[in-house]
Amino acid sequence: MTTAAVIVAAGRGSRAGGETPKQWQMLSDRPVLAHTLDAFRGRVGRLVVVIHPDDRPRAEAVAGDALLVTGGASRDAS
């Protein structure tokens, strides 16, 4: 059996403030999502990241071997 982590990062993060969604805001010179992925790497068999379609280029730059999937129109659809 393989364990997977699904990281939902498709939101726009408006409550976090700023013009950039929170998963793309910088923390120690890296996007928050990069830190999140690192926390799971080596602990699960598969990483799946749900992204907003507009964020694919950014996500590809930090995802490594994680599977990128496009989120739905709402949180529950993702």
N, C-alpha and C positions, 0 to 999 in steps of 0.2 A: 504494500500500500504506500502511496506517495501522499505526503501532506503538502498542501498549497496554502499560500497566504494571498488573499485578494485585497489589494490596496486601492481604495476608491479615491481617486484624485481628479475627478472630472468636474468638480464644482468651481465656481468662480470666486469663492472665498470673500464675499463682500463684507461679512461681519468682521473680518480680520483687519479691514482698512487698507488703504493704499490702492494704487491702480493695478497692481499685479496680484493674481490669485495667490493665496497663501502657500500652496505647494511649490510655487515658483519664486517666492521671496527668498532672498539670500540669508543664510545663516552660516557664519564662519566661511564666507567665500564660496558656498555651495548652496544649491536650491534645497529647500526643506525636504522635497521628495527624495533627493539623493541620500540624505541622512536616514530617512525612513527605510529605503531599500537596503541600505547597509545594515540596519538593525535586524533585518530578517535573513539576509544572505548567510548561507551555511547552517541555518536553523530549520529551514523547511526545504522540501524537495523542489518546489516550483513557486515562482513569484508571478502573480498576475496583477497588472496595473490597469485600472479603469481610468481612461483619460477623456478629456473633452476633445472633439475632433480638431479644433484649432491648435491644440497643444502637441500634436504628434511630433513635429520636428524637435521641440524641446525635450519631450519624453524620450525620443530615440537617443538623444545625446546622453541621458543619464541612466537609461533602463538596463543597459548591458544585455544579459540573457533573459530578462523578464519578458513575459508575454504581454503585449500591449493590446487592449481591447477598447473600443469606443463606448462610452457611456450612453445611457438613454436620455430622453428629454427631461426626466425628473429623477430625483434621488432614488425613489423606489424602483424605477425602470432600470437604473444602472445596476 
